[in-house]
């Protein structure tokens, strides 16, 4: 899939989430943690907000994956570390926002950031596994004496 289509889809998800925030109106709920919103009673009571949070979560997740993939390139261990650090910072930020009931950003964005942080653990793990397998493959197939095919003859 072309990167232009992915970027256009991500921008569309951000706009869709913003429009749903406008349609659903202000959202204020006292939560103890970011995951308290996932209770069936909250999800069924606030369907537009749930879809808005889901759209923002997908957009934040895809944006972060694209940026980390661009920065890390084929360095999978670096990418894994970047995913982990970004996910941890995003989750800590969301927890702080909910615990202090700060209004720096809306609760919908805070929940979207929190859920995207959890989703970022999937590529973090995948990049770690790929990096370990590639390093092991390289070490197992490398010439122990540092000679290549041309210097042996």
C-alpha positions, 0 to 999 in steps of 0.5 A: 500500500502506498504511503500516501494512502496510509497518511491520508487515511490517518488524517481522515481518522483524526478528522473523523474523531474530531467531528465525532467529538463535536457531534457527541458534545462535551465529555466529562467522566470521573475515571480511576484509570484509563481502562475504567472507560472500557466497562460495558456500561460506559461504552454503551452509554457513550457510543459516539465517544467510544467511536471517537476514541477508537478512531483517535487510537488508530490514528495515533498508533499508525502515526507512531508506527510510521514515524518509528519505522522511518527513524529506525529503518532496519535496526529492529532492536532500536525500533523496539526500544523506541516503541517501548519508551514512547508507549511508556511515556504515553501511558504515564502521561494518560495516567497523570492526566486522569489522576490529576483531572487536568484539562490540558487535553480532553478526556477523549484524547487522553484515552486515545493516547492511553489505548494507543500506548498499549497497542504499541506494545505489539510492534515493540514485541514484534520488532524485538523478536525480528531483531533477535532472530536477525542478529542470531541469523547473522551470527550463525551464518558469519564466517568465524575467521572473517574471510569472504569467498574471494580471499579463500581462493 
